[in-house]
């Protein structure tokens, strides 16, 4: 399975650190975040990864060149975006990367996680696809669901409702920012630019998505508080 890794954000909440270091390269225990992602992908058999770049492109491009030359099991492909096209736009505009693939992964690079991606792939294959689903969404139990994208599930783990930052959340099952999509998703994408997954794509997939709850470590390192928390908690 191939993966899209979304990493082109500006990282404004992490300034001043991200004035000189792109968010996807901030170090956690002396390793850049992208390296933690590469190691996770390698463990779970994902060896071809496309990463989008925009802000502070050159350090990311240099990381890609050095990592690919190390032959460490994962090959990164760069998708440079002179203007950001959104999380959905990046996938839509690079569909050639997954030609010949029935299913592929999409993940947000600003998360630090040790999620069992093999179990997630098994869920997609055995639950989502036989149920006629187009996308599997990893979910976690949020302490503040009103700040997250929240899913409601039926007894078959089908997502019957998805709402970004609801005022009155119906559950605390939140979008973890890791998906597996069937290539039928390309029929769902609109031509809107920028095209955002949370606001523009996922609402169109209600009833065609399945939710897989994860209990492993996952944190968005995009704020100074969470970045410090990750440094203290990460034990790998």
GIGIZI-V341212 format. One line per field, one symbol per residue. burial: b if it has 24 or more other ideal C-beta (glycine too) atoms within 12 Angstrom, else e. A space follows every 50 residues. Layout:
BEGIN
burial = ???
END
This chain:
BEGIN
burial = bbbbbbbbbebeebeeebeebbbbbbebeeebbbbbbbbbbbebebebbb bbbbbbbeebbebbeebeeeeeebbbbbbbbeebbbbbbbbbbbbebbee eebbbbbbbbbbbbbebebbbebbeebbbebebbbbbbbbebeebeebbb bbbeeebbbebbbbebeebebebbbbbbbbbbbebbebbeeeebbbbbeb bbebbbebbbbbbbebbbbbbbeeebbeebeeebee
END
